[in-house]
Amino acid sequence: MFRGPGSIPFDYRSILIKVGMLIGVLIIIYAILWILAELHLIPMIIFALFPQVVLLLIGIFIFYQAYTRYKQY
């Protein structure tokens, strides 16, 4: 792994793959919730709260990435 000034690694491939997977999964879940809400199979409140759940998951993901990088170096 190549290191630049300040010993910050330039290996971002694994992080980009994880971010892509997270975004893909969130889009799939959002689409499923939207379909179920349109069919009146779930209450609209669940569909309305989904953006806050997404923000929570993104926050957890960022914290986890920062924590694993901190422990790694």
N, C-alpha and C positions, 0 to 999 in steps of 0.2 A: 504494500500500500504506500503510495506516495504521500509525503507530508510536506506541507508548505511552511511558510514562516509562522511561528507561534504554535507549531505542532498540531494544527487542526487538520484532521484527515479529509481527503477529497473523495472518499468512498461513499457516495450518496446513492448508489444503485439500490441497495437493499431498502433504504428508507423510501425511495420513490416507488418501489414495488409494493411496499406495505401501504403507503398512502393511496396508491391506485386501487389496491384490493379493498381498503376501507371505503373509499368513495363508491366503488362498484357495489359493495354490499349495501351501503346506505341507500343508493338509488333503487336497488331491487326491493329493499324493505319498504321504502316510500311508495313505490309503484303498487306493491301488494296492498298496503294500507289504503291507498287511494281507491283501488278497485273494490276492496271490501267496504269502504265507506260509501261509495257510490251505489253499491248493491244493498245498502242498509243492513249489512251483516254485523257491523261494529258501530258503536256510537261515534258521532263526529268529534267528540271531545278527544278521543284517542288520536284521531288524525290531526287535530289541531295542536296537540301537545308534542307531536313528533319532532318539529324543529328544535325544541328545547332538549329533547333526548339526543338528537344529533349533535348539538353543541356539547352536551355532556360527554358523549362518546369521543368526540374530537379532542376535548380537553384531557380525557383519560389517556387517549393515544399519545398526545404530545408529552404528557407527564411521564408516561411509561418509556417513551423513546429517550427523553432527557435523562431519566434515572438509569436506564441500561447503559447509555453512553457515559454517564458519570462513573458508574461502577466499573466500566470497561477500561477507563483511562485513569 
